[in-house]
Amino acid sequence: MRAQLFPVLFGVLLAPCLAHAADEGKDAPIDEGDFDDTKGPGLKLDDEDDVGQTVKPRGAGEDTAELYRAAQDKAKSLSEIDEISLWEGYLKKYPYALFKQRIEQRLDDLERGLYAARTPGLTGGPTAVDAGRRELNFAVPIQFTNMDPRTRARAVVELGIPNWSTLNLEAEYALRRELSVRASMAKDLTNRAVSAGVKYAVVKSARTGSLVSAGADLKAFTDPGFFGVHPWVGGGQRFDVLGGLDVQGSVGSDLEFRAPFGPRLEANLAAELQASPVVGIFLETSNDLKPWSYDARVVMPDGTLQESTEHKQMRFLVGTFGMRFMAVKPKDDTGRGRVNVALAANVPYSANYWGFYEGAVTLAADWYL
């Protein structure tokens, strides 16, 4: 008799508890449509978690163990940037998630890893250095001298109209983090030259994103043949916009050792926005000015000869815009092995006495060694 009564009494005592649990689950319906795998028996989150049963949401903005595990499974097939978007959207939909602290820690790790890809030396380990001493990885302009001393190789191909084409090669070696030497063979808007020079960063801080550099190049021009010196000074600043907004400018001069002496002046400005860890968008302007003069002789109506000195100014202003891609990721924290490829269009927007260049398309590759 007792054996028959025991199941009945157990069912009577257990029924109110089951009804109460069911009522709680009905109070806060949750839309689980954002994730594919949300059905099935209870799921275990990780080996160290003591969660082995299905958990019903207890209120608005809460998730379940199944939802969290489904999001984990979905994240495995995503890139780092897409996983960040996934977890940010998850916390927006479920602000009181059961594992909110773990999700926030995962977001911190992802963002730290993405920033380390752009700023080598951040992730710790034997190659990690102080924040102010890390490599800055500042944007490299297309049309004027790079201000960040680094060991790298560059190749630039430019095709333009009416009959413009050039292949420019450059090699740079960093003796120290702030000091480098360089050599190049390049054709600019006036002449082709072989050059060798030195570059020094007075200020180079990854902590503040600041860069101030100066340098000089000795040039041997080939057509016509003469020598020249190209001193320059510039500065840049990285702003906290998306993945980083690098703004930089420089001024310099080509001092040409030929008669008549007439230095060519230049002023440059560039901005590059890192839209994602692998894609950047940039805009530049490079301005070349060269004052010159000549002796003019004019025969007057009365037959006399009048002599005068005429002063003129050659001017050529070019705008450049394009995109830069990280074609090969760095091998380690130092950034070695990274390859950036840029595709740009050059358009002259103000000129006089320069009629042989009407624009070009540029392909540039930088390999960090």
C-alpha positions as CSV (number, residue, x, y, z in Angstrom):
1,M,0.0,0.0,0.0
2,R,2.8,2.4,0.9
3,A,4.6,1.6,-2.3
4,Q,1.4,2.6,-4.3
5,L,0.9,5.9,-2.4
6,F,4.5,7.1,-2.7
7,P,4.4,8.0,-6.5
8,V,1.1,9.8,-6.0
9,L,2.3,12.0,-3.1
10,F,5.5,12.7,-5.0
11,G,3.5,13.9,-8.0
12,V,1.3,16.1,-5.9
13,L,4.3,17.8,-4.2
14,L,6.2,18.3,-7.5
15,A,3.3,19.7,-9.6
16,P,3.3,23.3,-8.1
17,C,7.0,23.6,-8.6
18,L,6.8,22.7,-12.3
19,A,3.9,25.1,-12.8
20,H,5.8,28.0,-11.2
21,A,8.8,27.4,-13.4
22,A,6.6,27.3,-16.5
23,D,5.0,30.6,-15.6
24,E,8.3,32.3,-15.3
25,G,9.4,31.2,-18.7
26,K,6.2,32.7,-20.2
27,D,6.7,36.2,-18.8
28,A,9.6,37.2,-21.1
29,P,9.5,35.8,-24.6
30,I,12.9,36.0,-26.4
31,D,13.4,36.2,-30.1
32,E,16.1,33.6,-30.9
33,G,16.0,34.2,-34.7
34,D,19.5,35.8,-34.8
35,F,21.2,32.5,-34.3
36,D,20.8,29.2,-36.2
37,D,21.4,26.6,-33.6
38,T,19.1,27.4,-30.7
39,K,17.3,24.1,-30.2
40,G,18.1,20.9,-28.5
41,P,18.9,19.6,-25.0
42,G,20.9,21.5,-22.4
43,L,24.3,22.6,-23.6
44,K,27.6,22.8,-21.7
45,L,29.4,26.1,-22.4
46,D,33.0,25.2,-21.5
47,D,34.8,22.6,-19.6
48,E,35.1,24.7,-16.5
49,D,31.5,25.8,-16.5
50,D,29.0,23.9,-14.3
51,V,26.1,24.4,-16.7
52,G,24.5,21.3,-17.9
53,Q,20.8,22.1,-18.4
54,T,18.7,24.4,-20.5
55,V,18.2,27.8,-18.8
56,K,15.1,29.8,-19.5
57,P,15.4,33.6,-19.6
58,R,13.9,35.2,-16.4
59,G,13.2,38.6,-17.8
60,A,13.5,41.0,-20.7
61,G,17.1,41.5,-22.0
62,E,18.3,38.1,-20.7
63,D,19.6,35.2,-22.7
64,T,19.9,31.5,-22.2
65,A,22.8,29.1,-22.2
66,E,21.7,27.8,-25.6
67,L,21.7,31.3,-27.1
68,Y,25.2,32.0,-25.8
69,R,26.5,28.6,-27.1
70,A,24.9,29.2,-30.5
71,A,26.7,32.5,-30.7
72,Q,30.0,30.9,-29.7
73,D,29.6,28.3,-32.5
74,K,28.7,31.0,-35.0
75,A,31.7,33.1,-34.0
76,K,34.1,30.3,-34.8
77,S,33.7,30.8,-38.6
78,L,34.0,34.6,-38.4
79,S,36.9,37.0,-38.8
80,E,38.0,39.0,-35.8
81,I,36.2,42.2,-37.0
82,D,33.0,40.2,-37.7
83,E,33.2,38.5,-34.3
84,I,33.4,41.9,-32.7
85,S,30.3,43.0,-34.5
86,L,28.5,39.7,-33.5
87,W,29.2,40.1,-29.7
88,E,28.4,43.8,-29.7
89,G,25.1,43.1,-31.3
90,Y,24.6,40.2,-28.8
91,L,25.1,42.5,-25.8
92,K,22.8,45.1,-27.4
93,K,20.0,42.6,-27.7
94,Y,20.7,40.9,-24.4
95,P,22.2,43.5,-22.0
96,Y,21.7,41.2,-19.0
97,A,23.3,38.2,-20.6
98,L,24.3,35.4,-18.2
99,F,27.9,35.5,-19.4
100,K,28.2,39.3,-20.0
101,Q,31.5,39.5,-18.2
102,R,33.0,36.8,-20.3
103,I,31.7,38.4,-23.6
104,E,33.2,41.8,-22.6
105,Q,36.5,40.1,-21.9
106,R,36.4,38.4,-25.3
107,L,35.7,41.8,-26.9
108,D,38.7,43.3,-25.1
109,D,40.9,40.5,-26.4
110,L,39.7,40.9,-30.0
111,E,40.2,44.6,-30.0
112,R,43.6,44.4,-28.4
113,G,44.6,41.8,-31.1
114,L,43.4,44.0,-33.9
115,Y,45.3,47.0,-32.6
116,A,48.4,44.9,-32.1
117,A,48.3,44.0,-35.9
118,R,48.6,47.8,-36.6
119,T,51.0,48.6,-33.7
120,P,53.5,45.8,-33.3
121,G,54.9,45.2,-29.8
122,L,51.6,45.4,-28.0
123,T,50.7,41.8,-27.4
124,G,53.3,41.0,-24.8
125,G,56.0,38.4,-24.8
126,P,59.7,38.9,-25.5
127,T,59.2,41.5,-28.3
128,A,56.8,43.7,-26.3
129,V,58.1,47.2,-25.5
130,D,57.0,50.3,-23.7
131,A,54.0,52.0,-25.3
132,G,56.0,55.1,-26.2
133,R,58.7,52.9,-27.9
134,R,56.6,50.7,-30.1
135,E,56.7,51.0,-33.8
136,L,54.2,53.7,-34.9
137,N,53.3,52.2,-38.3
138,F,52.4,55.7,-39.6
139,A,50.8,56.0,-43.0
140,V,53.2,56.1,-46.0
141,P,52.3,58.8,-48.6
142,I,52.4,58.2,-52.3
143,Q,53.7,61.5,-53.6
144,F,56.2,62.6,-51.0
145,T,58.9,61.4,-48.6
146,N,57.8,59.0,-45.9
147,M,58.5,60.4,-42.4
148,D,58.6,57.2,-40.3
149,P,62.0,55.6,-40.2
150,R,61.5,51.9,-40.9
151,T,63.4,49.0,-42.6
152,R,61.4,48.5,-45.8
153,A,61.4,48.2,-49.6
154,R,59.1,50.0,-51.9
155,A,58.2,49.7,-55.6
156,V,55.9,52.1,-57.4
157,V,54.5,51.8,-60.9
158,E,52.8,54.9,-62.4
159,L,51.0,55.1,-65.8
160,G,49.5,58.4,-67.0
161,I,48.6,60.6,-69.9
162,P,49.5,61.8,-72.4
163,N,52.7,59.7,-72.4
164,W,53.7,59.2,-68.8
165,S,55.1,56.0,-67.2
166,T,57.6,55.4,-64.5
167,L,59.0,52.7,-62.2
168,N,60.3,54.0,-58.9
169,L,62.3,51.8,-56.4
170,E,63.3,52.6,-52.9
171,A,65.1,50.8,-50.0
172,E,65.3,52.0,-46.4
173,Y,67.2,50.6,-43.5
174,A,66.6,51.6,-39.9
175,L,69.8,52.0,-37.9
176,R,67.7,52.8,-34.8
177,R,64.1,53.2,-34.2
178,E,64.4,57.0,-34.9
179,L,67.2,56.9,-37.5
180,S,67.3,55.4,-41.0
181,V,69.2,55.7,-44.3
182,R,67.6,55.3,-47.7
183,A,68.4,55.1,-51.4
184,S,66.1,55.4,-54.3
185,M,65.8,55.6,-58.1
186,A,62.8,57.7,-59.0
187,K,61.3,59.9,-61.7
188,D,59.3,62.9,-60.5
189,L,57.5,65.6,-62.5
190,T,60.7,67.3,-63.7
191,N,63.5,64.7,-63.9
192,R,64.8,61.3,-63.0
193,A,67.3,61.0,-60.2
194,V,69.3,58.6,-58.1
195,S,69.3,59.7,-54.5
196,A,70.7,58.7,-51.1
197,G,69.7,60.2,-47.8
198,V,69.2,60.1,-44.1
199,K,66.1,60.5,-42.0
200,Y,65.7,61.2,-38.2
201,A,62.6,61.3,-36.1
202,V,62.9,63.9,-33.4
203,V,59.5,62.7,-32.0
204,K,58.2,59.2,-32.5
205,S,55.6,58.0,-29.9
206,A,53.1,55.2,-30.3
207,R,51.5,56.4,-27.0
208,T,50.6,59.8,-28.2
209,G,50.6,59.0,-32.0
210,S,53.0,61.8,-32.7
211,L,55.7,62.0,-35.3
212,V,58.1,64.8,-36.1
213,S,61.0,64.1,-38.6
214,A,63.6,65.8,-40.7
215,G,65.9,64.6,-43.4
216,A,68.1,65.3,-46.4
217,D,68.9,63.6,-49.7
218,L,71.7,64.0,-52.1
219,K,70.4,63.7,-55.7
220,A,72.1,63.0,-59.0
221,F,69.7,64.0,-61.8
222,T,70.1,62.3,-65.1
223,D,68.3,64.3,-67.8
224,P,69.9,66.8,-67.9
225,G,72.7,65.8,-65.6
226,F,73.4,67.8,-62.4
227,F,73.5,67.4,-58.6
228,G,71.1,68.7,-56.0
229,V,70.2,68.5,-52.3
230,H,66.7,67.9,-51.0
231,P,66.3,69.0,-47.3
232,W,62.8,68.5,-45.7
233,V,61.0,68.6,-42.4
234,G,57.6,67.3,-41.5
235,G,55.2,66.2,-38.8
236,G,52.2,64.0,-38.3
237,Q,49.6,63.0,-35.7
238,R,47.3,60.0,-35.3
239,F,43.8,60.7,-34.2
240,D,41.5,58.1,-32.6
241,V,39.0,57.8,-35.4
242,L,37.9,54.2,-36.3
243,G,41.2,52.3,-36.7
244,G,43.2,55.5,-36.7
245,L,43.3,58.8,-38.8
246,D,46.9,59.7,-39.7
247,V,47.3,63.4,-40.7
248,Q,50.8,64.6,-41.9
249,G,52.5,67.4,-43.7
250,S,55.9,68.4,-44.9
251,V,57.8,71.2,-46.5
252,G,61.1,70.9,-48.4
253,S,63.2,72.2,-51.3
254,D,65.2,70.8,-54.2
255,L,68.4,72.9,-54.3
256,E,69.7,72.3,-57.8
257,F,73.4,72.9,-58.4
258,R,73.2,74.4,-61.9
259,A,72.9,77.8,-63.5
260,P,70.8,79.7,-63.1
261,F,70.3,78.7,-59.5
262,G,66.6,78.3,-58.8
263,P,65.4,76.2,-55.8
264,R,62.2,74.2,-56.3
265,L,59.9,74.5,-53.3
266,E,57.4,71.9,-52.2
267,A,54.6,71.7,-49.7
268,N,52.7,68.4,-49.0
269,L,49.7,67.4,-47.0
270,A,48.1,63.9,-46.5
271,A,45.4,62.1,-44.5
272,E,44.8,58.4,-44.2
273,L,41.8,56.8,-42.4
274,Q,42.2,53.1,-41.3
275,A,38.7,52.0,-42.1
276,S,39.4,48.4,-40.9
277,P,42.5,46.5,-39.8
278,V,43.3,45.7,-43.5
279,V,41.9,48.6,-45.5
280,G,42.8,52.3,-45.4
281,I,41.5,55.3,-47.4
282,F,43.9,58.2,-48.1
283,L,43.9,61.7,-49.7
284,E,47.0,63.7,-50.5
285,T,48.1,67.0,-52.2
286,S,51.6,67.7,-53.3
287,N,52.5,71.2,-54.4
288,D,55.7,72.1,-56.4
289,L,56.7,75.7,-57.0
290,K,59.7,77.0,-58.8
291,P,60.4,80.7,-59.2
292,W,62.6,81.7,-62.2
293,S,63.6,84.7,-64.1
294,Y,65.1,85.6,-67.5
295,D,66.4,88.7,-69.3
296,A,64.0,90.1,-71.8
297,R,64.9,92.4,-74.7
298,V,62.1,94.4,-76.4
299,V,62.5,96.6,-79.5
300,M,60.5,99.8,-78.9
301,P,58.5,101.6,-81.7
302,D,61.2,104.2,-81.9
303,G,63.8,101.5,-82.6
304,T,65.5,101.5,-79.2
305,L,66.2,98.3,-77.4
306,Q,64.7,98.0,-73.9
307,E,66.1,95.4,-71.6
308,S,64.4,94.0,-68.5
309,T,64.3,91.1,-66.1
310,E,61.2,89.1,-66.1
311,H,60.2,87.0,-63.0
312,K,57.9,84.0,-63.4
313,Q,56.8,81.1,-61.3
314,M,56.3,77.5,-62.4
315,R,53.5,75.8,-60.4
316,F,52.2,72.3,-60.3
317,L,49.7,71.0,-57.8
318,V,48.6,67.4,-57.8
319,G,45.8,65.7,-55.8
320,T,46.0,62.0,-55.0
321,F,43.3,59.7,-53.6
322,G,43.1,55.9,-53.2
323,M,43.0,52.9,-51.0
324,R,45.6,50.9,-49.2
325,F,45.3,47.1,-48.4
326,M,47.3,44.9,-46.0
327,A,48.1,42.2,-48.5
328,V,50.3,40.1,-46.1
329,K,49.9,40.2,-42.4
330,P,53.0,40.7,-40.2
331,K,54.9,37.6,-39.0
332,D,55.3,38.8,-35.4
333,D,54.9,41.8,-33.0
334,T,57.6,43.8,-34.7
335,G,55.6,44.1,-38.0
336,R,58.2,42.4,-40.1
337,G,56.9,40.7,-43.2
338,R,53.9,42.9,-43.6
339,V,53.1,44.0,-47.2
340,N,50.9,47.0,-47.9
341,V,49.6,47.6,-51.4
342,A,48.1,50.9,-52.5
343,L,46.1,51.8,-55.6
344,A,45.7,55.6,-56.3
345,A,44.7,58.1,-58.9
346,N,46.7,61.4,-59.4
347,V,45.0,64.4,-60.8
348,P,46.7,67.8,-61.3
349,Y,44.3,70.6,-60.3
350,S,46.4,73.7,-60.8
351,A,49.4,74.2,-63.1
352,N,51.3,76.5,-65.4
353,Y,54.3,75.9,-67.6
354,W,53.8,72.1,-67.1
355,G,51.8,70.6,-70.0
356,F,53.1,67.1,-70.3
357,Y,51.3,65.5,-67.3
358,E,47.5,65.3,-67.1
359,G,47.1,62.6,-64.5
360,A,48.1,59.0,-63.7
361,V,47.2,55.8,-61.9
362,T,49.6,54.5,-59.3
363,L,50.2,51.1,-57.8
364,A,52.6,51.1,-54.8
365,A,53.8,48.2,-52.6
366,D,55.7,48.5,-49.3
367,W,57.4,45.4,-47.8
368,Y,58.5,45.8,-44.1
369,L,61.6,43.8,-43.3
